[in-house]
Amino acid sequence: MIDLPMEKFSGFLHTRANEVFKDNPRIANNNITTHGSDWLWAVTSFHGFLLLAMIVWTYTTSSRRRVFHYFSVAILLVATIYYYSMASNLGGHAVPVEFRHDGLSNRTRQVFWVRWVGYFINFSLIFFALMLLSGVGWASILFTIGLTMLWATMLLVGGLVSSSYKWGYYVFALLIYFFILWQVLGVSRKHASKLDAGVHKAFSGLATCTLFLMLLYPVSWGLAEGGNVTQNDSGAVFYGVLDVFSQGLFSLALIFATRDLDFERLGLEFMEYGRVHDHSHWDRSEKAQHHDNHHNAHNTTHEGATLSAPGGTGGGTGGNIV
């Protein structure tokens, strides 16, 4: 057993301590603490580990079946980046609070705008993947993505407003959520049911869980950015648990739920050489087609001459067109 003096052991622990606030000082009274930063680093590591595993999984999968792998890689990459920013005490803004509660630091609260930028991107990717899975038309896909972007924007803007007018943006976000709910469980799920039982089951399960988790984000916002009810560390834990399920675990569930589906029927099984063949392939095809057309034209001409010849079955026109 190694005999390590207590002084060296203490120094070893000290060098491993979270010293993020030395480089990036606190900006608000109700700011994340070292414990909150530690939690955010843990969630960063979780998403980063899944990201590396997903990249390996993507490039060991057939190129014809990578479309949902690419979505998962993008979602995990964005989550890793914005969690890295928050764990570093970056990407936040000190907002004067509307409500001051006993036991909470007054005056200002740290609001991470980078979190909502991450949601703006990631929930758009999540619903893009879900709508592709349902087989619904492009108009519905783009409309739903636009609604999702607007939902995240409303909660971002509301979080940065210090007056009671922030609740107007909150109401807008709730109304937009119900539009999204109808687009996904009303329009898209009906379309998925017409495609295939497996598609309908996969889509319904993923969409229902995502929409349920998405409904909890306004709850967390109301307790944190809106009402200033919770400490910033508690808000980070609430959001973090939601993100682990709605983004990290969703990325895995998306791959497992779609691994046995018929991508060709969904129009998602891309050609081996991409959507457009290489030029040499087209050159060979065009030459073959030209040869076939020339051969067919020659046969048609020959048959026409035979039919119009004197004594032939074409009659006594002498080859002239009447």
ZAMARGU-4260 file (C-alpha; in steps of 0.2 Angstrom, whole numbers, plus 5000, padded with zeros to 4 digits):
<rodrens>
0) 5000/5000/5000 | 5007/5017/4995 | 5010/5029/5010 | 5004/5046/5005 | 5007/5060/5017
5) 4992/5070/5022 | 4999/5086/5016 | 5002/5079/4998 | 4984/5070/4999 | 4976/5087/5003
10) 4986/5096/4989 | 4980/5082/4977 | 4962/5085/4981 | 4964/5104/4981 | 4971/5103/4963
15) 4956/5093/4958 | 4943/5105/4965 | 4932/5115/4954 | 4940/5132/4953 | 4929/5139/4939
20) 4924/5155/4948 | 4942/5161/4948 | 4942/5163/4929 | 4923/5166/4927 | 4917/5176/4942
25) 4899/5175/4948 | 4888/5188/4939 | 4872/5188/4950 | 4866/5186/4968 | 4857/5170/4964
30) 4871/5162/4955 | 4876/5144/4953 | 4888/5138/4966 | 4902/5126/4965 | 4890/5112/4968
35) 4879/5118/4954 | 4894/5119/4943 | 4899/5101/4948 | 4882/5095/4943 | 4883/5104/4926
40) 4900/5096/4923 | 4893/5079/4926 | 4879/5082/4914 | 4892/5088/4901 | 4902/5072/4903
45) 4886/5061/4901 | 4882/5069/4885 | 4900/5070/4879 | 4902/5051/4882 | 4886/5047/4873
50) 4892/5058/4859 | 4908/5049/4856 | 4899/5032/4857 | 4886/5038/4844 | 4900/5044/4832
55) 4908/5027/4832 | 4890/5019/4831 | 4886/5030/4816 | 4901/5026/4805 | 4900/5007/4809
60) 4882/5008/4802 | 4877/5006/4784 | 4877/5023/4775 | 4859/5019/4769 | 4853/5019/4787
65) 4862/5033/4795 | 4850/5047/4794 | 4844/5045/4812 | 4861/5043/4818 | 4866/5060/4811
70) 4851/5068/4821 | 4857/5059/4837 | 4875/5065/4834 | 4870/5083/4831 | 4858/5083/4847
75) 4872/5076/4858 | 4885/5088/4851 | 4874/5104/4855 | 4870/5097/4872 | 4888/5095/4876
80) 4892/5112/4870 | 4879/5122/4880 | 4882/5112/4896 | 4900/5115/4895 | 4896/5133/4894
85) 4885/5133/4909 | 4897/5122/4919 | 4910/5135/4915 | 4899/5149/4922 | 4897/5156/4905
90) 4883/5160/4893 | 4873/5168/4907 | 4865/5186/4911 | 4861/5194/4928 | 4842/5198/4927
95) 4834/5209/4941 | 4821/5198/4949 | 4802/5201/4950 | 4799/5191/4966 | 4810/5191/4981
100) 4808/5176/4993 | 4814/5172/5010 | 4830/5162/5010 | 4835/5167/4992 | 4847/5180/4987
105) 4838/5196/4981 | 4840/5208/4967 | 4847/5198/4953 | 4846/5180/4946 | 4858/5172/4934
110) 4849/5166/4918 | 4858/5155/4906 | 4853/5162/4889 | 4864/5148/4881 | 4853/5135/4888
115) 4838/5141/4878 | 4849/5143/4862 | 4853/5125/4864 | 4834/5121/4866 | 4831/5132/4850
120) 4842/5120/4840 | 4840/5103/4849 | 4821/5103/4850 | 4820/5108/4832 | 4831/5093/4827
125) 4821/5082/4838 | 4805/5086/4830 | 4813/5086/4813 | 4818/5068/4816 | 4801/5063/4823
130) 4791/5071/4808 | 4803/5062/4796 | 4799/5046/4804 | 4780/5049/4803 | 4782/5051/4784
135) 4771/5067/4784 | 4773/5081/4771 | 4787/5094/4770 | 4774/5108/4774 | 4770/5100/4791
140) 4788/5097/4795 | 4794/5115/4792 | 4778/5122/4801 | 4782/5111/4816 | 4800/5116/4816
145) 4796/5134/4815 | 4784/5132/4830 | 4797/5124/4840 | 4810/5138/4837 | 4797/5151/4842
150) 4793/5141/4858 | 4811/5141/4864 | 4813/5160/4858 | 4798/5165/4869 | 4804/5157/4885
155) 4822/5164/4881 | 4815/5182/4879 | 4804/5180/4894 | 4818/5174/4905 | 4828/5190/4901
160) 4814/5202/4905 | 4814/5208/4923 | 4796/5215/4924 | 4780/5206/4925 | 4778/5207/4906
165) 4789/5191/4905 | 4773/5181/4909 | 4766/5187/4892 | 4780/5178/4883 | 4776/5163/4895
170) 4758/5162/4889 | 4763/5163/4871 | 4775/5148/4874 | 4761/5138/4881 | 4749/5142/4866
175) 4763/5137/4854 | 4766/5121/4864 | 4748/5116/4860 | 4750/5120/4842 | 4765/5108/4842
180) 4755/5095/4851 | 4741/5095/4838 | 4754/5094/4824 | 4763/5079/4831 | 4749/5069/4839
185) 4735/5074/4828 | 4742/5076/4811 | 4758/5067/4811 | 4753/5052/4821 | 4738/5049/4810
190) 4749/5049/4795 | 4761/5037/4803 | 4747/5025/4807 | 4744/5023/4788 | 4762/5019/4784
195) 4766/5004/4795 | 4762/4997/4812 | 4780/4997/4817 | 4782/5015/4811 | 4766/5020/4821
200) 4772/5012/4837 | 4790/5019/4836 | 4783/5037/4832 | 4769/5037/4845 | 4781/5031/4859
205) 4795/5044/4855 | 4783/5058/4852 | 4772/5055/4868 | 4787/5055/4879 | 4795/5070/4871
210) 4779/5080/4872 | 4777/5075/4890 | 4795/5081/4895 | 4793/5097/4884 | 4778/5101/4895
215) 4789/5101/4911 | 4800/5114/4904 | 4788/5129/4907 | 4786/5122/4925 | 4804/5123/4928
220) 4805/5140/4920 | 4791/5146/4931 | 4800/5140/4947 | 4817/5147/4941 | 4818/5161/4928
225) 4800/5167/4930 | 4795/5166/4949 | 4813/5165/4957 | 4806/5152/4968 | 4821/5140/4968
230) 4840/5142/4970 | 4850/5142/4954 | 4858/5125/4958 | 4840/5117/4961 | 4835/5124/4944
235) 4850/5117/4936 | 4846/5100/4943 | 4828/5101/4937 | 4833/5106/4919 | 4847/5094/4919
240) 4836/5079/4923 | 4824/5084/4909 | 4839/5086/4897 | 4846/5069/4901 | 4829/5061/4896
245) 4823/5073/4882 | 4840/5074/4873 | 4853/5061/4879 | 4842/5046/4881 | 4831/5052/4867
250) 4846/5050/4855 | 4848/5032/4860 | 4829/5028/4860 | 4828/5036/4842 | 4841/5023/4836
255) 4834/5008/4844 | 4816/5012/4840 | 4820/5014/4821 | 4833/5000/4819 | 4821/4987/4812
260) 4810/4999/4801 | 4809/4998/4782 | 4819/5014/4777 | 4815/5012/4759 | 4797/5013/4762
265) 4799/5028/4772 | 4810/5036/4758 | 4825/5037/4770 | 4836/5023/4763 | 4848/5034/4752
270) 4857/5026/4738 | 4874/5019/4741 | 4883/5032/4731 | 4873/5047/4737 | 4857/5055/4730
275) 4866/5058/4713 | 4876/5045/4705 | 4894/5048/4699 | 4896/5055/4681 | 4905/5039/4675
280) 4889/5029/4680 | 4878/5041/4671 | 4890/5041/4655 | 4888/5022/4654 | 4870/5022/4656
285) 4867/5036/4643 | 4878/5027/4631 | 4868/5011/4633 | 4851/5020/4632 | 4857/5029/4616
290) 4862/5012/4608 | 4845/5005/4612 | 4836/5020/4605 | 4846/5019/4589 | 4843/5000/4587
295) 4824/5003/4590 | 4824/5017/4578 | 4833/5006/4565 | 4821/4992/4567 | 4806/5004/4566
300) 4812/5011/4550 | 4815/4994/4542 | 4798/4988/4547 | 4790/5003/4539 | 4799/5001/4523
305) 4794/4983/4522 | 4776/4988/4525 | 4776/5002/4512 | 4785/4992/4498 | 4775/4987/4482
310) 4766/4971/4485 | 4768/4972/4503 | 4755/4972/4516 | 4754/4991/4517 | 4743/4992/4501
315) 4746/5000/4484 | 4752/5018/4489 | 4769/5015/4482 | 4777/5021/4498 | 4769/5039/4497
320) 4760/5046/4512 | 4742/5049/4508
</rodrens>
